[in-house]
Amino acid sequence: MRRTAALLLWLLLGAAGAHARPAVTIGSKAFAESWILGDALAQLARQTGSAEVEHRKNLGGTEIVYQALKSGGIDIYPEYTGTIAEVLMKSRGRPSVAEMRAFLKPRGIGVSDSLGFNDGYALAVLPGTQKKYGLYKLSDLAAHPDLRLALSHEFIGRKDGFPGLAGVYGLHMRDVRGIQHDLAYGALANGEADVMDIYTTDAQIAKLNLRVLEDDRGFFPRYDAVLLYRLELPRRAPAVFAAMGRLAGHVDEAAMIRANAAVVLGKRTSEDAAAALLRDTLGQDTGAAPVSSVARDIARNTLTHMELVAVSLLAAILVGVPLGILAARSRFLAGLTLSGAGLLQTIPSLALLAFLIALFHRIGIVPSLVALFLYSLLPIVRNTYTGLSTIPANLSEAAEALGLSPMARLVRVLLPMATPSIMAGIKTSAVINVGTATLAALIGAGGLGNPILQGIALRDNNLILQGAIPVAVLALLVQGGFDLLDRVVIPRGLRLRS
């Protein structure tokens, strides 16, 4: 009896101990270098065995991943000092790391020492372009305003990017296009652009033999890689924090370029590249990276995608149909409801996601579901309103003449008559939702957007197709499923007539 009690106590304590392990969430932005550093941190953290470690990749740009850190959605992520100064501090100068720490401390965020390398901005051209126009320094660009510039959207929008650069160097370029960073390499190689912005640790610089233009007026600041972390992390998970801190000062530019090349050019996984980086820089073997299965990845992403679509669509139906019914009761309510739903549809998806992260103080499933729910409302509300407001008046009057109560008239006559229109709205909303849900990957909710974003970043069509084909198939299945449901829900007479 005593032995049994002791065993139960041991099991209970063991279970309690297992659940007592803190959870540590690492974030990374939507490019290969950030994934590799995030995976390296995750591997160091997992080696301690003292925490449940999760790495959320592809968390969009600086604004989204920083909001995730502030809100506690993640605990740590790799960042660059130039970005901290420009985007987070809105500084016009070049603050020191000590000044950055002083700025971020009241916000509950700490800054590590430099990891050891600078990944700065620069502009680059092909050797043929350099020779043709005599481009060796950034100041040489001013004499050629007709050159075609393919620049990342972030670079175009930042003061330490093209706006500031154009001011310092007196550039008045006539053709400046915004393009996803990795796609710009293809545009340059195909002759569709003459100049592009690069990160100085990009692996494609050597592959394309690009010529980096000298920053002869010293415009670009340094972008030393550091770790931004929540200040409570060292107290909550001291062993994990100490393990991840070992990376500081050990990663030089050559090692980072090799790791980037392994993913971008060698098509290895970021987990593999991170393991190699740790062996290269710390002499540490974190063990073989987990072998990923394409089929398993597709199945997992598809399941997550379906969950996002199903839950958000169900919520949109439960809210959208009653709103459509209310809209059909008066012109005032119709204007209010339809305008509100229409206004929500016009909000840019990235802006809405960033706002929801700040509102809910978290990333992942919750803000994604809310965004998908809001984007699903308009077709359902509008079609419910249209279906009810276009029922012939004589049919409504006949129902009233039968002495039915308003609720009975709605449930037994009006809604069945409006069913074809309502179902069309739900079907439209469902199909749109399947496509829109790919954006959820930007804030760590997973789904089929994950391989699409990684494929775009790596210019890997196989990865893109691993997300795009299941999305297309899912949309067709949803369409077909609702066609079958129409046969059950829509009264036979209305179905034949429609």
C-alpha positions as CSV (number, residue, x, y, z in Angstrom):
1,M,0.0,0.0,0.0
2,R,2.8,2.3,0.9
3,R,4.7,1.5,-2.3
4,T,1.5,2.2,-4.3
5,A,1.1,5.5,-2.6
6,A,4.7,6.4,-3.2
7,L,4.4,5.5,-6.8
8,L,1.3,7.6,-7.2
9,L,3.1,10.5,-5.5
10,W,6.1,10.1,-7.7
11,L,3.9,10.1,-10.8
12,L,2.0,13.2,-9.6
13,L,5.3,15.0,-8.9
14,G,6.7,13.9,-12.2
15,A,3.6,15.1,-14.0
16,A,3.7,18.4,-12.1
17,G,7.4,18.7,-12.9
18,A,6.8,18.1,-16.6
19,H,4.1,20.8,-16.7
20,A,6.3,23.1,-14.7
21,R,8.8,23.5,-17.5
22,P,8.4,27.0,-18.9
23,A,7.4,27.6,-22.5
24,V,9.9,29.6,-24.6
25,T,8.8,30.9,-28.0
26,I,11.3,32.1,-30.5
27,G,10.2,34.2,-33.5
28,S,11.8,35.0,-36.8
29,K,11.0,37.2,-39.8
30,A,10.2,36.1,-43.3
31,F,13.6,35.5,-44.7
32,A,16.2,32.7,-44.6
33,E,18.8,34.3,-42.3
34,S,16.2,35.0,-39.7
35,W,14.9,31.4,-39.9
36,I,18.4,30.0,-39.5
37,L,19.2,32.1,-36.5
38,G,15.8,31.3,-35.0
39,D,16.4,27.5,-35.5
40,A,19.9,27.9,-34.0
41,L,18.4,29.5,-30.9
42,A,15.8,26.8,-30.7
43,Q,18.4,24.0,-31.0
44,L,20.5,25.6,-28.2
45,A,17.4,26.0,-26.0
46,R,16.2,22.5,-26.5
47,Q,19.6,21.0,-25.6
48,T,19.1,22.3,-22.1
49,G,16.0,20.1,-21.7
50,S,14.6,22.7,-19.3
51,A,11.8,24.3,-21.4
52,E,9.2,23.6,-24.0
53,V,10.6,25.4,-27.0
54,E,8.7,26.5,-30.1
55,H,10.1,28.4,-33.1
56,R,7.5,30.5,-35.1
57,K,8.8,31.4,-38.5
58,N,7.7,33.8,-41.1
59,L,6.3,36.4,-38.7
60,G,6.2,39.1,-41.4
61,G,8.3,42.2,-41.1
62,T,9.7,44.2,-38.2
63,E,6.4,45.7,-37.1
64,I,4.6,42.4,-36.7
65,V,7.4,40.5,-35.0
66,Y,8.1,43.4,-32.7
67,Q,4.5,43.6,-31.7
68,A,4.6,39.9,-31.1
69,L,7.6,40.4,-28.7
70,K,5.9,43.3,-26.9
71,S,2.7,41.4,-26.4
72,G,4.4,38.2,-25.2
73,G,3.5,36.2,-28.2
74,I,7.2,35.4,-28.6
75,D,10.1,35.7,-26.1
76,I,13.0,36.4,-28.3
77,Y,14.0,37.0,-32.0
78,P,17.0,38.1,-34.0
79,E,17.1,41.7,-35.0
80,Y,19.5,44.3,-36.4
81,T,20.8,47.5,-34.7
82,G,20.1,49.7,-37.8
83,T,16.5,48.4,-37.8
84,I,16.1,49.1,-34.0
85,A,17.3,52.6,-34.5
86,E,15.2,53.4,-37.6
87,V,12.0,51.4,-37.1
88,L,11.6,51.0,-33.4
89,M,13.3,54.2,-32.0
90,K,12.5,56.4,-35.0
91,S,15.9,57.9,-34.4
92,R,17.5,60.3,-36.9
93,G,20.9,59.7,-35.5
94,R,23.0,56.6,-34.9
95,P,22.3,55.5,-31.3
96,S,24.6,53.2,-29.5
97,V,23.6,49.8,-28.2
98,A,23.5,51.3,-24.7
99,E,21.0,53.9,-25.9
100,M,18.9,51.2,-27.5
101,R,18.8,49.3,-24.3
102,A,17.8,52.4,-22.4
103,F,15.0,53.0,-24.9
104,L,13.6,49.4,-24.9
105,K,14.0,48.7,-21.2
106,P,10.8,50.6,-20.1
107,R,9.0,48.5,-22.7
108,G,10.1,45.3,-21.1
109,I,12.6,44.4,-23.8
110,G,16.3,43.7,-23.7
111,V,19.1,43.8,-26.3
112,S,21.9,41.2,-26.4
113,D,25.5,41.8,-27.4
114,S,26.2,41.6,-31.1
115,L,26.1,38.1,-32.5
116,G,29.3,39.0,-34.4
117,F,28.3,40.1,-37.9
118,N,26.9,43.1,-39.7
119,D,24.2,42.5,-42.3
120,G,23.9,45.9,-43.8
121,Y,22.0,47.4,-46.8
122,A,23.8,48.1,-50.1
123,L,23.0,48.5,-53.8
124,A,24.4,46.1,-56.3
125,V,24.5,45.7,-60.1
126,L,25.6,43.0,-62.6
127,P,29.2,43.2,-64.0
128,G,27.8,44.2,-67.4
129,T,25.8,47.0,-66.0
130,Q,28.8,48.3,-64.0
131,K,30.9,48.3,-67.1
132,K,28.2,49.9,-69.3
133,Y,27.4,52.8,-67.0
134,G,30.6,53.1,-65.0
135,L,29.0,52.3,-61.7
136,Y,31.4,51.8,-58.8
137,K,30.0,54.1,-56.1
138,L,26.5,55.1,-55.1
139,S,27.2,58.7,-56.2
140,D,27.7,57.3,-59.8
141,L,23.9,56.6,-59.9
142,A,23.0,60.3,-60.0
143,A,24.2,60.6,-63.6
144,H,21.9,57.8,-64.8
145,P,18.3,58.6,-63.7
146,D,16.9,56.1,-66.3
147,L,18.3,53.0,-64.6
148,R,15.6,50.6,-63.4
149,L,15.7,50.0,-59.6
150,A,14.1,46.9,-58.1
151,L,13.9,47.5,-54.4
152,S,12.3,45.7,-51.5
153,H,9.2,47.3,-50.1
154,E,10.7,47.8,-46.7
155,F,13.8,49.5,-48.3
156,I,11.5,51.9,-50.2
157,G,9.6,52.8,-47.1
158,R,12.4,53.3,-44.6
159,K,14.3,56.6,-44.0
160,D,17.5,54.5,-43.8
161,G,16.5,53.0,-47.2
162,F,15.8,54.6,-50.5
163,P,14.2,57.9,-49.4
164,G,17.2,58.8,-47.3
165,L,19.7,57.5,-49.8
166,A,18.1,59.5,-52.6
167,G,18.3,62.6,-50.5
168,V,22.0,62.2,-49.6
169,Y,23.1,61.2,-53.1
170,G,20.7,63.5,-55.0
171,L,19.1,60.6,-56.9
172,H,16.1,61.3,-59.1
173,M,15.5,57.8,-60.5
174,R,12.4,57.5,-62.8
175,D,11.8,53.8,-62.5
176,V,11.7,52.5,-58.9
177,R,9.7,49.4,-58.4
178,G,8.8,47.6,-55.2
179,I,9.4,43.9,-55.3
180,Q,9.8,41.0,-52.9
181,H,13.5,40.9,-52.0
182,D,14.4,37.4,-53.3
183,L,12.5,37.9,-56.5
184,A,14.6,41.0,-57.3
185,Y,17.6,38.7,-57.9
186,G,15.6,37.0,-60.6
187,A,14.6,40.4,-62.1
188,L,18.3,41.5,-62.1
189,A,19.5,38.2,-63.7
190,N,16.8,38.3,-66.4
191,G,17.6,41.9,-67.4
192,E,14.3,43.3,-66.0
193,A,16.1,45.6,-63.6
194,D,19.5,47.3,-63.4
195,V,20.0,47.9,-59.7
196,M,18.7,46.2,-56.6
197,D,19.1,46.5,-52.8
198,I,20.9,43.7,-51.1
199,Y,21.7,42.5,-47.6
200,T,25.5,42.1,-47.3
201,T,25.2,38.5,-46.1
202,D,23.0,37.4,-49.0
203,A,24.3,34.2,-50.6
204,Q,23.2,35.3,-54.1
205,I,25.8,38.1,-54.2
206,A,28.6,35.6,-55.0
207,K,26.4,33.3,-57.1
208,L,25.5,36.2,-59.5
209,N,28.9,37.8,-59.2
210,L,27.2,41.1,-58.2
211,R,29.1,44.3,-57.9
212,V,28.3,46.1,-54.6
213,L,28.4,49.9,-55.0
214,E,30.6,51.7,-52.5
215,D,28.7,53.8,-50.0
216,D,31.1,56.8,-50.6
217,R,29.2,59.2,-48.4
218,G,28.7,56.8,-45.5
219,F,24.9,56.8,-45.6
220,F,24.1,53.3,-44.4
221,P,24.4,52.6,-40.7
222,R,25.6,49.3,-39.3
223,Y,23.1,46.5,-38.9
224,D,24.8,44.3,-36.3
225,A,22.8,41.2,-35.6
226,V,21.5,41.1,-32.0
227,L,18.8,39.3,-30.0
228,L,15.7,41.2,-28.7
229,Y,14.2,39.4,-25.8
230,R,11.6,40.0,-23.1
231,L,13.3,41.1,-19.9
232,E,11.5,38.5,-17.8
233,L,12.9,35.6,-20.0
234,P,16.3,35.3,-18.1
235,R,14.3,34.9,-14.8
236,R,11.7,32.6,-16.2
237,A,14.0,30.3,-18.2
238,P,17.6,31.1,-17.0
239,A,19.2,27.9,-18.5
240,V,17.6,28.5,-21.9
241,F,18.6,32.2,-21.9
242,A,22.2,31.4,-21.0
243,A,22.3,28.7,-23.7
244,M,21.0,31.1,-26.4
245,G,23.3,33.8,-25.2
246,R,26.3,31.7,-26.2
247,L,25.7,32.7,-29.8
248,A,26.7,36.3,-29.1
249,G,30.1,37.2,-30.6
250,H,30.6,33.9,-32.4
251,V,28.9,34.3,-35.8
252,D,31.0,36.2,-38.3
253,E,29.9,37.3,-41.8
254,A,31.5,34.4,-43.6
255,A,29.8,31.8,-41.4
256,M,26.4,33.5,-41.9
257,I,26.9,33.7,-45.7
258,R,27.7,30.0,-45.7
259,A,24.6,29.2,-43.7
260,N,22.4,31.4,-46.0
261,A,23.9,29.7,-49.1
262,A,23.0,26.3,-47.7
263,V,19.3,27.2,-47.5
264,V,19.0,29.6,-50.5
265,L,21.2,27.9,-53.0
266,G,21.7,24.4,-51.5
267,K,18.0,23.9,-50.8
268,R,18.8,22.5,-47.4
269,T,16.3,23.1,-44.6
270,S,16.9,26.0,-42.2
271,E,17.2,23.5,-39.4
272,D,20.1,21.7,-41.2
273,A,21.8,25.1,-41.8
274,A,21.3,26.1,-38.2
275,A,22.9,22.8,-37.0
276,A,25.9,23.4,-39.4
277,L,26.2,27.0,-38.2
278,L,26.4,25.9,-34.6
279,R,29.1,23.3,-35.4
280,D,30.9,26.0,-37.4
281,T,30.8,28.7,-34.8
282,L,30.5,27.0,-31.4
283,G,31.9,23.6,-32.3
284,Q,28.7,22.2,-30.9
285,D,26.8,19.3,-32.4
286,T,23.1,19.6,-31.5
287,G,22.4,16.3,-33.2
288,A,20.8,15.6,-36.5
289,A,18.1,18.0,-37.5
290,P,14.7,16.3,-37.6
291,V,13.9,14.8,-41.0
292,S,10.9,16.4,-42.5
293,S,8.4,14.6,-44.7
294,V,6.7,16.5,-47.5
295,A,3.5,14.5,-47.2
296,R,3.4,15.0,-43.4
297,D,4.1,18.7,-43.7
298,I,1.3,19.1,-46.3
299,A,-1.1,17.1,-44.2
300,R,-0.3,19.2,-41.1
301,N,-0.5,22.5,-42.9
302,T,-3.8,21.5,-44.6
303,L,-5.4,20.4,-41.4
304,T,-4.4,23.7,-39.7
305,H,-5.7,25.6,-42.8
306,M,-9.0,23.8,-42.7
307,E,-9.4,24.6,-39.0
308,L,-8.8,28.3,-39.6
309,V,-11.4,28.3,-42.4
310,A,-14.0,26.3,-40.6
311,V,-14.0,28.2,-37.4
312,S,-13.9,31.6,-38.9
313,L,-16.6,30.7,-41.5
314,L,-18.9,29.3,-38.8
315,A,-18.5,32.5,-36.8
316,A,-19.2,34.6,-39.8
317,I,-22.4,32.6,-40.6
318,L,-23.6,32.9,-37.0
319,V,-23.1,36.7,-37.1
320,G,-23.5,37.5,-40.7
321,V,-27.0,36.0,-41.3
322,P,-28.6,37.8,-38.3
323,L,-27.0,41.0,-39.5
324,G,-28.4,40.5,-43.0
325,I,-31.9,39.9,-41.5
326,L,-31.6,43.1,-39.5
327,A,-30.5,45.0,-42.6
328,A,-33.5,43.8,-44.5
329,R,-35.8,45.3,-41.8
330,S,-35.0,49.0,-42.5
331,R,-33.1,51.2,-44.8
332,F,-31.1,52.8,-42.0
333,L,-30.0,49.4,-40.7
334,A,-29.2,48.3,-44.2
335,G,-26.9,51.3,-44.8
336,L,-25.3,50.9,-41.4
337,T,-24.7,47.1,-41.7
338,L,-23.6,46.9,-45.3
339,S,-21.4,49.9,-45.1
340,G,-19.7,48.5,-42.0
341,A,-19.1,45.1,-43.5
342,G,-17.9,46.8,-46.7
343,L,-15.5,49.0,-44.8
344,L,-13.9,46.0,-43.1
345,Q,-13.3,44.4,-46.4
346,T,-11.2,47.4,-47.6
347,I,-8.7,47.3,-44.7
348,P,-5.4,46.0,-46.0
349,S,-4.7,42.5,-44.6
350,L,-1.3,43.3,-43.2
351,A,-2.5,46.4,-41.5
352,L,-5.4,44.5,-40.0
353,L,-3.2,41.7,-38.8
354,A,-0.8,44.2,-37.2
355,F,-3.7,46.0,-35.5
356,L,-5.2,42.7,-34.2
357,I,-1.8,41.6,-32.7
358,A,-1.6,44.9,-30.8
359,L,-5.3,44.6,-29.7
360,F,-5.1,41.0,-28.5
361,H,-1.4,41.1,-27.3
362,R,-0.7,37.9,-29.1
363,I,0.1,36.3,-32.4
364,G,-1.1,33.1,-34.0
365,I,-4.5,31.6,-34.1
366,V,-6.7,34.2,-32.3
367,P,-5.9,37.3,-34.4
368,S,-5.9,35.1,-37.6
369,L,-9.4,33.8,-36.8
370,V,-10.7,37.3,-36.1
371,A,-9.2,38.7,-39.3
372,L,-10.7,35.8,-41.4
373,F,-14.0,36.2,-39.6
374,L,-14.1,39.9,-40.5
375,Y,-13.2,39.3,-44.1
376,S,-15.9,36.6,-44.4
377,L,-18.8,38.8,-43.3
378,L,-19.6,40.9,-46.3
379,P,-20.7,38.2,-48.8
380,I,-22.9,36.6,-46.1
381,V,-24.5,39.9,-44.9
382,R,-25.1,41.2,-48.4
383,N,-26.5,38.1,-49.8
384,T,-28.8,37.5,-46.8
385,Y,-30.0,41.1,-47.2
386,T,-30.5,40.7,-51.0
387,G,-32.3,37.4,-50.6
388,L,-34.8,38.8,-48.1
389,S,-35.3,42.2,-49.6
390,T,-36.1,40.8,-53.1
391,I,-38.9,38.4,-52.1
392,P,-42.0,39.4,-54.0
393,A,-44.4,41.5,-51.9
394,N,-47.4,39.3,-52.6
395,L,-45.7,36.3,-51.0
396,S,-44.9,38.3,-47.9
397,E,-48.5,39.6,-47.7
398,A,-49.8,36.1,-48.2
399,A,-47.8,34.8,-45.2
400,E,-49.1,37.7,-43.2
401,A,-52.7,37.0,-44.2
402,L,-52.3,33.4,-42.9
403,G,-52.0,35.0,-39.4
404,L,-48.4,33.8,-38.8
405,S,-46.4,35.7,-36.2
406,P,-43.4,37.8,-37.4
407,M,-40.9,35.1,-36.2
408,A,-42.9,32.3,-37.8
409,R,-43.1,34.3,-41.1
410,L,-39.3,34.8,-41.0
411,V,-38.5,31.2,-40.2
412,R,-41.2,29.3,-42.2
413,V,-41.6,31.6,-45.3
414,L,-39.0,34.4,-45.8
415,L,-35.7,32.6,-44.9
416,P,-36.6,29.5,-47.0
417,M,-37.4,31.8,-49.9
418,A,-34.1,33.6,-49.4
419,T,-32.0,30.4,-49.0
420,P,-30.5,30.3,-52.6
421,S,-29.1,33.8,-52.1
422,I,-27.9,33.1,-48.5
423,M,-26.2,29.9,-49.5
424,A,-24.5,31.7,-52.5
425,G,-23.1,34.2,-50.1
426,I,-21.8,31.6,-47.7
427,K,-20.3,29.6,-50.6
428,T,-18.5,32.8,-51.9
429,S,-17.3,33.6,-48.4
430,A,-16.0,30.1,-47.9
431,V,-14.0,30.0,-51.1
432,I,-12.5,33.4,-50.5
433,N,-11.7,32.4,-47.0
434,V,-9.7,29.4,-48.2
435,G,-7.4,31.7,-50.2
436,T,-7.2,34.5,-47.6
437,A,-6.2,32.0,-44.8
438,T,-2.8,31.7,-46.4
439,L,-2.0,35.2,-44.8
440,A,-2.4,33.6,-41.4
441,A,1.1,32.2,-41.8
442,L,2.5,35.8,-41.6
443,I,1.6,35.9,-37.9
444,G,2.5,32.4,-36.9
445,A,-0.8,30.7,-37.2
446,G,0.6,28.2,-39.7
447,G,-1.5,26.6,-42.5
448,L,-0.8,26.4,-46.2
449,G,0.6,29.9,-46.3
450,N,3.8,28.7,-44.6
451,P,5.3,26.8,-47.6
452,I,4.1,29.5,-50.0
453,L,6.0,32.2,-48.0
454,Q,9.1,30.1,-47.7
455,G,8.9,29.2,-51.4
456,I,8.7,32.9,-52.4
457,A,11.6,33.7,-50.1
458,L,13.8,30.9,-51.5
459,R,12.5,31.1,-55.0
460,D,11.6,27.5,-54.7
461,N,8.6,26.5,-56.9
462,N,8.3,23.1,-55.2
463,L,7.7,24.7,-51.9
464,I,5.2,27.2,-53.4
465,L,3.3,24.4,-55.0
466,Q,3.2,22.5,-51.7
467,G,1.0,25.3,-50.5
468,A,-0.7,26.5,-53.6
469,I,-2.0,23.2,-54.9
470,P,-3.6,22.1,-51.7
471,V,-5.2,25.6,-51.4
472,A,-6.7,25.2,-54.9
473,V,-7.9,21.7,-54.3
474,L,-9.4,22.8,-51.0
475,A,-11.2,25.6,-52.7
476,L,-12.7,23.2,-55.3
477,L,-13.7,20.8,-52.6
478,V,-15.4,23.6,-50.6
479,Q,-17.2,24.7,-53.8
480,G,-18.3,21.1,-54.5
481,G,-19.3,20.5,-50.9
482,F,-21.6,23.6,-50.8
483,D,-23.1,22.6,-54.2
484,L,-24.1,19.3,-52.6
485,L,-25.3,21.1,-49.4
486,D,-27.6,23.3,-51.7
487,R,-29.5,20.2,-52.6
488,V,-30.3,19.6,-48.9
489,V,-30.9,23.1,-47.7
490,I,-32.6,24.8,-50.6
491,P,-36.2,23.8,-51.1
492,R,-36.7,21.7,-54.3
493,G,-38.9,24.3,-56.0
494,L,-36.5,27.1,-55.5
495,R,-33.6,24.9,-56.4
496,L,-35.1,23.9,-59.8
497,R,-36.0,27.5,-60.5
498,S,-32.5,28.8,-59.7
